[in-house]
Amino acid sequence: LKTLPICYHGQASVIAALGLRERLRIEAIKEIQIDTYDIAVMMMGADPGRWAPATRETADHSLPYCVAVALLDGEVSAKSFAEERLHDPKVGALMKKIKVRDDAGLTAKYPQAVPGRVEITMTSGELLSAEVEYPTGHAMNPMSDAEVETKFRSMFAGRASAGQCDSLLKALWSSEKIENFGREVTDRLTLPA
């Protein structure tokens, strides 16, 4: 399972960036270097559209956008891809300080690991660095039931009532015991058209 609502290949780098956030001031960032494996660069950093995302679909597959939002907001959630956020000058300005490259050592670890490293150079010259090999949700670092439920609730919010969310979660957590799963879910949840 993915813990963040972004492309699988960006999970480690964004989690690494989130881990650095409390140690820095955004306005004091000089440069951000993201090192990851070759497939992640191809999927999330090589195409020019990844550097100027105009839709949710291009933004959640943009490593520079996702890392910039993570550093600015301290989270990456569904609201990170709202229209006004996509065109926020603060996000664009921080993205201009980002460089993405594939690292042979990290590429050698893929696909057993899905690593990402973020190095942030501050205007003072200080270098902050974090690396994640197994992001939360990876088979080597699985999400807890509570984390899965928190993610479900956050993605469900605004789509139906809290009661419907509770009822659906109850059905999902007991799905192996349900004879007609489709009917059970439909009976518990009727979403507006």
Residue pairs with C-beta under 8 A, 6 or more apart in sequence:
1 137
1 142
1 143
1 148
1 151
2 8
2 11
2 137
3 11
3 15
3 135
3 136
3 137
3 143
3 147
3 151
4 10
4 11
4 14
4 15
4 66
4 76
5 60
5 76
5 77
5 78
5 80
5 81
5 155
6 14
6 60
6 61
6 66
6 76
7 43
7 44
7 60
7 61
8 114
9 36
9 37
9 39
9 40
9 43
9 44
9 63
9 114
10 40
10 44
10 61
10 63
10 66
10 67
10 116
11 114
11 116
11 132
11 135
11 136
11 137
11 138
12 36
12 114
12 115
12 116
12 131
12 132
12 133
12 134
12 135
13 34
13 36
13 40
13 63
13 66
13 67
13 116
13 117
13 118
13 132
14 63
14 66
14 67
14 70
14 76
14 116
15 116
15 132
15 135
15 136
16 116
16 117
16 118
16 130
16 131
16 132
17 32
17 67
17 70
17 71
17 118
17 130
18 70
18 71
18 74
18 75
18 76
19 130
19 132
20 71
20 118
20 120
20 128
20 129
20 130
21 70
21 71
21 74
23 128
24 71
24 120
24 122
24 128
26 71
26 72
26 94
28 122
28 123
28 124
29 71
29 94
29 97
29 120
29 121
29 122
29 123
30 97
30 121
30 122
30 123
31 97
31 98
31 99
31 120
31 121
32 67
32 71
32 94
32 97
32 98
32 99
32 118
32 119
32 120
32 121
33 98
33 99
33 101
33 118
33 119
33 120
33 121
34 45
34 63
34 64
34 67
34 98
34 99
34 100
34 101
34 116
34 117
34 118
35 101
35 102
35 103
35 106
35 116
35 117
35 118
35 119
36 45
36 63
36 100
36 102
36 103
36 106
36 115
36 116
36 117
37 102
37 103
37 106
37 107
37 109
37 110
37 114
37 115
38 102
38 107
38 110
39 107
39 110
40 63
40 102
40 110
40 114
40 116
41 63
41 100
41 101
41 102
43 61
44 50
44 61
44 62
44 63
44 66
44 100
45 62
45 63
45 64
45 100
49 58
49 62
50 58
50 61
50 62
50 63
50 64
50 65
51 62
51 64
51 95
53 59
53 61
53 62
53 65
53 86
54 86
55 86
56 81
56 86
59 65
59 66
59 80
59 81
59 86
60 66
60 81
63 98
63 100
64 95
64 98
64 100
65 91
65 95
66 76
66 80
67 98
67 118
68 91
68 94
68 95
68 98
69 76
69 80
69 85
69 91
70 76
71 94
72 90
72 91
72 94
73 80
77 154
78 154
78 155
79 85
85 91
103 117
106 115
106 116
106 117
109 115
109 133
113 133
113 134
113 138
113 140
114 133
114 134
114 135
114 138
115 131
115 132
115 133
116 131
116 132
116 135
117 129
117 130
117 131
117 132
118 129
118 130
118 131
119 127
119 128
119 129
120 127
120 128
120 129
121 127
122 128
133 140
134 140
134 141
135 141
136 143
136 147
137 143
143 151
145 173
149 169
152 165
152 169
152 172
153 165
153 169
156 165
156 168
157 165
159 191
160 189
160 191
160 192
164 188
164 189
167 188
167 189
168 185
168 188
168 189
170 188
171 178
171 181
171 184
171 185
171 188
172 185
175 181
178 184
